[in-house]
Amino acid sequence: MKQSFSIIFRYPFKEKNISIELTGNVTAHHSTPYYIISNIRFKNHPTGPYDAFPEIRIQQRELHGEMVWVHMDTQKESELSHIVGKAIDDYLAQSTS
């Protein structure tokens, strides 16, 4: 598995019934293991001056018998950790097939 890779994901705004397409750089840390997702930017403007979201750190863990993606600091799942985690899962599944 590559140590670093890029992902693309859609972040929904349910109140407005829209979503935005974002891209981010993923770095795997194998000691715990967890992932750092940085440089989260709008897919259509990847070289823009600002990140759309600050860096996040997530890991996959079992919660109530189900594997979920949680933030490292709170150990809680959010919509963002779920969506980014799914993009990581999809990338890893494609890279091993």
NORUR-V625431 format. One record per backbone hydrogen bond with DSSP energy under -1.0 kcal/mol. NH is the residue of the N-H (numbers start at 1). CO is the residue of the C=O. Records with the same first field share a line. If there is no record, write none. Layout:
NH = CO, CO
//
This chain:
5 = 26
7 = 24
9 = 22
11 = 20
13 = 18
16 = 13
17 = 13
18 = 13
20 = 11
22 = 9
23 = 41
24 = 7
25 = 38
26 = 5
27 = 36
28 = 3
29 = 34
34 = 29
35 = 58
36 = 27
37 = 56
38 = 25
41 = 23
43 = 21
45 = 42
48 = 45
52 = 40
56 = 37
58 = 35
59 = 70
61 = 68
63 = 66
66 = 63
68 = 61
70 = 59
71 = 76
72 = 57
75 = 71
82 = 78
83 = 79
84 = 80
85 = 81
86 = 82
87 = 83
88 = 84
89 = 85
90 = 86
91 = 87
92 = 88
93 = 89
94 = 90
95 = 91
96 = 92
//
